[in-house]
Amino acid sequence: MNRNRQSNRDSSVQADVETLFSKHGQTVAALARSMLERIPGDRITRVHEYAARLDASAGTVQAGLNYLMSVGAVRLEARGRLGTYVVAIEYPLLWSLAMRRPLVGALPLIYSRRLAGLATGLRTQFDRLPIDLELRFIRGSGQRVQMLMAQQCDWALLSRHAALLSPGVDVVAELGDETYMAHHVLLLHDASGSGIHDGMRIGIDPSSSDHAFIVRAICRGRSVEFVEIDYAKGLHLVMNGVIDGTVWSCEDVPDTVRDLTVIPLSMDEYPELAALGVATLVVDKGNRAVASVLRAAVNATELREIQQEVLDRRRPPAY
């Protein structure tokens, strides 16, 4: 998708730091990385301790702290013998100064307008900040978690259900009901079908813990043949009779489709659907730095509003 957008990076700050390849520049980056782990109210490490740790002079460390304060990345307050405390932190700016690379997020493949709205909201919110955002679109929650564990991305978007099945992650934010998916339906190739019965070939995407879970739930007690599919191709496979049925999103079934049976799945019958509908932002367990950046950058209420605008076609997807 075309990403014609105006980056809001503070170019003067970035240009300044990029030229600091001296000991001072290295110290600024190291101090910024340390501050990413802090929260307001924390006491910071003493200057002489930083100096020993960074193999720098106390003057260089103090100059680095002064630089971070001068650009607005952090506000510190000296309290005499009690030490120096953090008063305020601008995490996105700190990330740019500390890491000097984009923040990388792993999202699902954009197979629905609902996910397109979520990606648009995330892009909109990050574009206001002095930080670059790189989005990678990866099929399957398991693959996204693996990327996170391998440090190939900094955060990932999962359903709440998938997040609960991933012990190695911390949930930073839950974005609300029906932000990830809504209105699940059972699609059947037989236009007069009434549900799952023995002998059917049912499409299941094993790369998606969500899809595998709900498909197995609706087939419980039936003798069916599970056929591995790519979720995004499910509708096409059902329409062409390659499989007899699968679970899909009602929103993604075109109005022109007439020759299929579409059976809504209710939360009364399948309460598990609620956890599948909630989008969550996760980081690898204990990653306080990225968690802090996400909390500072993402406003869940506005994100849902932007997603709804995309769903209502009042805003074009842009991510």
Secondary structure as UniProt FT lines:
FT   HELIX           11..18
FT   HELIX           23..36
FT   TURN            40..41
FT   HELIX           47..54
FT   HELIX           58..70
FT   TURN            71..72
FT   STRAND          74..78
FT   HELIX           80..82
FT   STRAND          84..89
FT   HELIX           91..99
FT   STRAND          103..107
FT   HELIX           113..126
FT   TURN            127..128
FT   STRAND          133..137
FT   HELIX           141..149
FT   TURN            150..151
FT   STRAND          155..159
FT   HELIX           160..164
FT   TURN            167..168
FT   STRAND          169..174
FT   TURN            177..178
FT   STRAND          184..188
FT   TURN            191..192
FT   TURN            198..199
FT   STRAND          201..204
FT   TURN            206..207
FT   HELIX           209..218
FT   TURN            219..221
FT   STRAND          225..228
FT   HELIX           231..233
FT   HELIX           234..239
FT   TURN            240..241
FT   STRAND          245..249
FT   HELIX           250..252
FT   TURN            255..256
FT   STRAND          261..264
FT   TURN            267..269
FT   TURN            271..272
FT   HELIX           273..277
FT   STRAND          279..284
FT   TURN            285..286
FT   HELIX           288..297
FT   HELIX           300..311
FT   TURN            312..313
//
